[in-house]
Amino acid sequence: MEKNIYIIKTQEVFDAIVVGSGIAGGWAAKELTEKGLKTLMVERGRPVEHRKDYIGEGLKAWQMPFRGAVEKALVDEQHYVQKKCYAFNDATKHFFGNDKDFPYSTPKDKPFDWIRGNQLGGKSLLWHRQSYRWSDHDFNSNARDGEGVDWPIRYKDIEQWYDKVELHAGISGSTENLEILPDSQFLPPFEMNAVEKEMKARIEKKWSTRKLIIGRTAHLSVPAPHHLAQGRLQCQARNECQKGCSFGAYFSTQSSTLPSALATNNLSIATNSIVHSVIYDPKTNRATGVRVIDAETLETREYFAKVIFLCASTLGTTQIMLNSVSESFPTGIANSSGALGHYLMDHLYGAGAMGRVEGFEEDYYSGRRPIGLVMPRFRDYNEKNPNFKRGYFYMAGAQRANWEHIGASDGFGANFKAAIRQPGPWYFNLSGSGEMLPRYENQVSLHPTLKDKWGMPQLHIDCSFSDNDWKMMEDIADTAANMLEAIGLKDVKKDIRAKRDWNPGLSIHEMGTARMGKDPKTSVLNGWNQAHDVPNLFVTDGACMTSSASQNPSLTYMALTARAADYAVQQLKLGKI
Amino acid sequence: MNLSALPYGSDGIARRTALKQLALACGLALSASSLSALAASFSAPTDFSRRKKTLLSSDQLQLLRELGDIIIPTTDTPGAIAAGVHDFINHYAAYCASSAEQQQLLATLARIEAGARSEFNKAFLTLTKAQQLQLLNAMEQAQNGFSQADRKGLKQLKALVVFGYYTSEPGASQELAYLAIPGGYKGNFKLKEIGRAWALNF
């Protein structure tokens, strides 16, 4: 990366400003620059250079002082929220936010876990890379049962944009021709192991409505020529992705969208630049730029552009919008509807079941596959719901027990050691991802008095699981356990982690709070991710989502961003914004 | 493929040769970009100067060392002592354990020593192997005056030894099997091709 792409102060009026550099921001920058717009990407964190700054990459357990664990004093001081993320460890911790610096508040009885990735590349460096299209079942969901407002788009509106982003990003998966989970433009799928194939056969024989398929993931199972030309190589199945990947084998801003944007020579980047608010001109009814606080010096500066894309993460974007107050918009820019900050959603994770599979002692696997299996949604689709609205899909997988499990058994000495040398029994698990309803009560607002060290008002997050959510989690666990018992598994155990330690936010699929909709009176954005109230302001990260579906949302952010960028450039050329 | 011998540091000839061998072993085409990706993917080890504090006295450390050897002895591969498990736990417990967990570990060591005194009227380290095993088996089964709490304490100590050993270089790459760069996922792989369990999932 050339150093001269980084700017601090400038008088230049850019064609476009993109706030944020994660999955949505990277796509916005790529699409806008490739269409010829001089674009400034504004990132609150530090620069992270592909390969060079992956300082934890390749570290083996014994090369870390605490074998991957992080010192308790450091966790207690700086990472008391981030530590709950499955990917947080000694080799990835520098890509997670410092909780002391990024405070937020919640009601005492409504904990919310906000996982942050504040650096160039954002959470694209940390994501779990599962990539699924949404279907019309999802875009129709609010209209069907009356929860939330209707989506302003349908599958046909986004289909070609899925095609486009998938070909560039590289999505591996198997072609299944399922209406509920439309196929992507696939690279070859990862393999299933012997037990997973057997579980698939047993389940599909018993239920015509349930399919077990390999997961779909933004990994180069086999890179296409354009991936190789970009310096991206085949996935090596290390499954250490969040340390950073010098092979560029998984999609991130650094591996995929940033190189494309830089190749246009139309991109500038301002790092360590915390956007305080969007600047609004009431005479023209346009956003004209952003006010920025320097993360290191606390100095303020402004950047200007003709069109602004907010891609600062769901809650980051909404925090900026709520803080962008003016006479025209006293409760936050583009908030004439009053919907801004409301209808926060996450996915319902941590409910499911696991059981032991007898036999298959000769079968094993090699490599650490960076993806599991999925069972596409059947609840509220081709099977009835017991007592709740919406549905879920399952993530699944089969593995053999290893030292972490067998090491807990009784005994000492050579026999104890010999028992651990051999892999243990096979276990197969089903773990749900449930759709959370868009509820007005689940909301974020600016705290009236508390500020962070840069002077930004803190976010107050008021979000909890509803009765519908709890009923769905019960069904996820019960249905999984019943299914595993019905196909002959032993020692079946079910679990609902939300009863213990899984708070809203921890699925890291926070969505909503600046939703799309047809009616400017009830939604913030229109069908092009364009603010109803301010035509040159676009929001294309998770804040825009009108419902949560049950699929991982990032692929949809990519497609919506590419679609919105295309529309914005057209409107700009027509002189309409 | 043992990658632990791979040289670190500047791009010397030895390092480039090792990387080429590695690329071949991984089935990677020897393109310039695959070699530079490999080079970049081998970070220098992190700084062990972060690890200075210890929890245990020298007597406690000696006892832990002996217990490690009883739990995971040297067989056809190195055991816990050769893997330095006692030293690792001494640092790990000082930095990563809560004070309750630290107290539990200290109490377990004291309980084992007290058990040796009351049962055999000797220090644990001076018992015969058979006596040591007899005592530890009784403790793990909560028998002969050992309580369920004693069993729980021993289980915690064993879990630390198991963690320290199987995340060590000999534990992960000699006793078990480890590939830093597997080169891909094979779902139809047979156990007999490797003959032992994979070590690490991260």
Boltz contact constraints between the chains, C-beta under 6 A:
constraints:
  - contact:
      token1: [A, 51]
      token2: [B, 40]
      max_distance: 6.0
  - contact:
      token1: [A, 57]
      token2: [B, 41]
      max_distance: 6.0
  - contact:
      token1: [A, 57]
      token2: [B, 43]
      max_distance: 6.0
  - contact:
      token1: [A, 58]
      token2: [B, 41]
      max_distance: 6.0
  - contact:
      token1: [A, 58]
      token2: [B, 42]
      max_distance: 6.0
  - contact:
      token1: [A, 58]
      token2: [B, 43]
      max_distance: 6.0
  - contact:
      token1: [A, 59]
      token2: [B, 43]
      max_distance: 6.0
  - contact:
      token1: [A, 61]
      token2: [B, 167]
      max_distance: 6.0
  - contact:
      token1: [A, 61]
      token2: [B, 200]
      max_distance: 6.0
  - contact:
      token1: [A, 62]
      token2: [B, 168]
      max_distance: 6.0
  - contact:
      token1: [A, 62]
      token2: [B, 169]
      max_distance: 6.0
  - contact:
      token1: [A, 63]
      token2: [B, 45]
      max_distance: 6.0
  - contact:
      token1: [A, 64]
      token2: [B, 46]
      max_distance: 6.0
  - contact:
      token1: [A, 65]
      token2: [B, 48]
      max_distance: 6.0
  - contact:
      token1: [A, 65]
      token2: [B, 50]
      max_distance: 6.0
  - contact:
      token1: [A, 65]
      token2: [B, 51]
      max_distance: 6.0
  - contact:
      token1: [A, 66]
      token2: [B, 92]
      max_distance: 6.0
  - contact:
      token1: [A, 66]
      token2: [B, 96]
      max_distance: 6.0
  - contact:
      token1: [A, 67]
      token2: [B, 167]
      max_distance: 6.0
  - contact:
      token1: [A, 69]
      token2: [B, 96]
      max_distance: 6.0
  - contact:
      token1: [A, 71]
      token2: [B, 95]
      max_distance: 6.0
  - contact:
      token1: [A, 72]
      token2: [B, 96]
      max_distance: 6.0
  - contact:
      token1: [A, 190]
      token2: [B, 185]
      max_distance: 6.0
  - contact:
      token1: [A, 191]
      token2: [B, 187]
      max_distance: 6.0
  - contact:
      token1: [A, 192]
      token2: [B, 187]
      max_distance: 6.0
  - contact:
      token1: [A, 193]
      token2: [B, 187]
      max_distance: 6.0
  - contact:
      token1: [A, 231]
      token2: [B, 33]
      max_distance: 6.0
  - contact:
      token1: [A, 233]
      token2: [B, 34]
      max_distance: 6.0
  - contact:
      token1: [A, 233]
      token2: [B, 37]
      max_distance: 6.0
  - contact:
      token1: [A, 236]
      token2: [B, 181]
      max_distance: 6.0
  - contact:
      token1: [A, 236]
      token2: [B, 183]
      max_distance: 6.0
  - contact:
      token1: [A, 237]
      token2: [B, 182]
      max_distance: 6.0
  - contact:
      token1: [A, 237]
      token2: [B, 184]
      max_distance: 6.0
  - contact:
      token1: [A, 237]
      token2: [B, 185]
      max_distance: 6.0
  - contact:
      token1: [A, 246]
      token2: [B, 37]
      max_distance: 6.0
  - contact:
      token1: [A, 246]
      token2: [B, 40]
      max_distance: 6.0
  - contact:
      token1: [A, 246]
      token2: [B, 41]
      max_distance: 6.0
  - contact:
      token1: [A, 247]
      token2: [B, 37]
      max_distance: 6.0
  - contact:
      token1: [A, 362]
      token2: [B, 190]
      max_distance: 6.0
  - contact:
      token1: [A, 362]
      token2: [B, 191]
      max_distance: 6.0
  - contact:
      token1: [A, 364]
      token2: [B, 189]
      max_distance: 6.0
  - contact:
      token1: [A, 364]
      token2: [B, 191]
      max_distance: 6.0
  - contact:
      token1: [A, 365]
      token2: [B, 187]
      max_distance: 6.0
  - contact:
      token1: [A, 365]
      token2: [B, 189]
      max_distance: 6.0
  - contact:
      token1: [A, 366]
      token2: [B, 186]
      max_distance: 6.0
  - contact:
      token1: [A, 366]
      token2: [B, 189]
      max_distance: 6.0
  - contact:
      token1: [A, 367]
      token2: [B, 182]
      max_distance: 6.0
  - contact:
      token1: [A, 367]
      token2: [B, 184]
      max_distance: 6.0
  - contact:
      token1: [A, 367]
      token2: [B, 185]
      max_distance: 6.0
  - contact:
      token1: [A, 367]
      token2: [B, 186]
      max_distance: 6.0
  - contact:
      token1: [A, 369]
      token2: [B, 185]
      max_distance: 6.0
  - contact:
      token1: [A, 402]
      token2: [B, 197]
      max_distance: 6.0
  - contact:
      token1: [A, 403]
      token2: [B, 166]
      max_distance: 6.0
  - contact:
      token1: [A, 407]
      token2: [B, 162]
      max_distance: 6.0
  - contact:
      token1: [A, 410]
      token2: [B, 140]
      max_distance: 6.0
  - contact:
      token1: [A, 412]
      token2: [B, 70]
      max_distance: 6.0
  - contact:
      token1: [A, 412]
      token2: [B, 71]
      max_distance: 6.0
  - contact:
      token1: [A, 412]
      token2: [B, 136]
      max_distance: 6.0
  - contact:
      token1: [A, 413]
      token2: [B, 73]
      max_distance: 6.0
  - contact:
      token1: [A, 414]
      token2: [B, 75]
      max_distance: 6.0
  - contact:
      token1: [A, 417]
      token2: [B, 72]
      max_distance: 6.0
  - contact:
      token1: [A, 421]
      token2: [B, 196]
      max_distance: 6.0
  - contact:
      token1: [A, 423]
      token2: [B, 197]
      max_distance: 6.0
